[in-house]
Amino acid sequence: MSIRNVSIAGIAGALVIGATPAWADYGQHYGHQVRHYHPYRPALVVVRPPVVHAPPRAIYVPAPPVYYAPPAPAYYGPRHVMAPSAGAIGGALLGAAIGSSVGQGNGRAAAIAVGSIVGALAGDRLTMGR
């Protein structure tokens, strides 16, 4: 035997030994079954409708007509004018008289002014009942 024949025999033996798992039948050696048997398992199939992204359609509606009417005239009642009450006028006169009698010289004008202001305030409060 030559080295060539021995090496070919060794390679063939290694290939046979390496191929033995392909001959395995996992206990199903009755001769009428498939070697690699996988039991039937129903698969769950989910079918979703396709998603379509379309831009929205623009719908143009004419604007309703605009009618303009001038504004209605506004009527205002008479304005309320604050008139001094009779008590305020009487109090101012009485306060000026008292201030005139109290003041002397250049201070007389200041005394009249202060007396009339204080008298007007006092007379207004007495008249209004505050």
C-alpha positions as CSV (number, residue, x, y, z in Angstrom):
1,M,0.0,0.0,0.0
2,S,1.2,3.3,-0.8
3,I,1.0,6.4,1.1
4,R,-1.4,7.8,-1.4
5,N,-3.9,4.9,-0.9
6,V,-3.7,5.2,2.9
7,S,-4.4,9.0,2.8
8,I,-7.4,8.5,0.5
9,A,-8.8,5.8,2.8
10,G,-8.3,8.1,5.8
11,I,-10.0,11.0,4.2
12,A,-12.9,8.8,3.1
13,G,-13.2,7.4,6.7
14,A,-13.2,10.9,8.1
15,L,-16.0,11.9,5.7
16,V,-18.1,8.9,6.6
17,I,-17.7,9.6,10.3
18,G,-18.5,13.3,9.8
19,A,-21.7,12.4,7.9
20,T,-23.2,10.0,10.4
21,P,-25.4,12.7,12.1
22,A,-27.2,13.1,8.8
23,W,-28.4,9.4,9.0
24,A,-30.0,10.0,12.4
25,D,-33.8,9.4,12.4
26,Y,-34.6,10.2,16.1
27,G,-36.3,6.9,16.8
28,Q,-38.6,7.0,13.8
29,H,-37.2,4.0,11.9
30,Y,-40.3,2.3,10.7
31,G,-39.6,3.0,7.1
32,H,-42.7,4.8,6.2
33,Q,-42.2,8.1,8.0
34,V,-40.2,11.1,7.1
35,R,-36.8,11.2,8.9
36,H,-37.1,14.7,10.2
37,Y,-40.7,15.0,11.4
38,H,-42.1,18.3,12.6
39,P,-45.7,18.3,14.1
40,Y,-48.1,20.6,12.4
41,R,-48.6,23.9,14.2
42,P,-51.2,26.4,12.8
43,A,-49.7,29.8,12.4
44,L,-51.5,33.0,13.4
45,V,-51.7,35.3,10.4
46,V,-52.6,38.9,11.0
47,V,-53.7,40.9,8.0
48,R,-54.1,44.6,8.5
49,P,-55.6,46.9,6.0
50,P,-53.1,49.1,4.2
51,V,-52.5,52.6,5.6
52,V,-52.9,55.3,3.1
53,H,-51.7,58.8,4.0
54,A,-53.4,61.2,1.6
55,P,-53.4,65.0,2.0
56,P,-56.9,66.3,3.0
57,R,-59.0,67.7,0.2
58,A,-59.5,71.5,0.4
59,I,-63.2,72.5,0.2
60,Y,-63.8,76.1,-0.5
61,V,-67.1,77.6,0.6
62,P,-67.9,81.1,-0.4
63,A,-68.1,83.5,2.5
64,P,-71.6,84.8,3.5
65,P,-72.3,88.3,2.3
66,V,-71.5,91.0,4.9
67,Y,-74.2,93.6,5.4
68,Y,-73.2,96.9,7.0
69,A,-75.7,99.0,8.9
70,P,-74.7,102.3,10.5
71,P,-74.8,102.1,14.3
72,A,-77.9,103.2,16.0
73,P,-77.7,106.7,17.4
74,A,-76.9,106.8,21.1
75,Y,-79.0,109.0,23.3
76,Y,-77.4,110.4,26.4
77,G,-79.4,111.8,29.2
78,P,-78.6,115.2,30.7
79,R,-75.3,115.1,32.6
80,H,-75.5,115.3,36.3
81,V,-73.7,118.4,37.4
82,M,-72.7,118.6,41.0
83,A,-74.1,121.8,42.3
84,P,-73.0,123.0,45.7
85,S,-75.7,122.4,48.3
86,A,-77.3,125.2,50.2
87,G,-75.6,124.0,53.4
88,A,-72.2,124.3,51.7
89,I,-72.9,127.8,50.5
90,G,-74.2,128.9,53.9
91,G,-71.3,127.3,55.7
92,A,-68.8,129.1,53.4
93,L,-70.4,132.5,54.1
94,L,-70.5,131.9,57.8
95,G,-66.9,130.6,57.8
96,A,-65.7,133.7,55.9
97,A,-67.5,136.0,58.4
98,I,-65.9,134.2,61.3
99,G,-62.5,134.2,59.6
100,S,-62.8,138.0,58.9
101,S,-63.5,138.7,62.5
102,V,-60.5,136.6,63.7
103,G,-57.8,137.7,61.3
104,Q,-55.9,141.0,61.5
105,G,-53.8,142.8,58.9
106,N,-52.3,140.6,56.1
107,G,-53.5,137.4,57.8
108,R,-57.1,138.5,57.4
109,A,-57.3,137.2,53.8
110,A,-55.8,133.8,54.8
111,A,-58.3,133.6,57.7
112,I,-61.2,134.3,55.4
113,A,-60.0,131.6,52.9
114,V,-59.5,129.0,55.6
115,G,-62.8,129.9,57.3
116,S,-64.8,129.6,54.1
117,I,-63.3,126.2,53.2
118,V,-63.9,124.8,56.7
119,G,-67.4,126.3,56.8
120,A,-68.3,124.8,53.3
121,L,-67.2,121.3,54.3
122,A,-69.0,121.5,57.6
123,G,-72.2,122.9,56.0
124,D,-72.1,120.2,53.3
125,R,-71.8,117.4,55.9
126,L,-74.7,118.8,57.9
127,T,-76.9,119.0,54.9
128,M,-76.2,115.6,53.5
129,G,-76.5,113.9,56.9
130,R,-73.0,112.3,56.9
